[in-house]
Amino acid sequence: MKLIKNLEIKALHVLIANLFIVLKMVIIPKENKNIYVKNAVLVLMLFVIILLIEVI
């Protein structure tokens, strides 16, 4: 149970870090960065789905 909680905390930290990266990309509006923002959001969504599956 402790191991699972530690993994969840680590996953949350990674999730928060990814959110900050996405926010930084969104804050800097450049036409060529739109592709990267979309990719980052897709990766983030995949990570959230994987995280939910792992938790359940």
Secondary structure, DSSP 8 states (H G I E B T S, - for coil): -HHHHHHHHHHHHHHHHHHHHHHHHHHS--GGGHHHHHHHHHHHHHHHHHHHHHH-
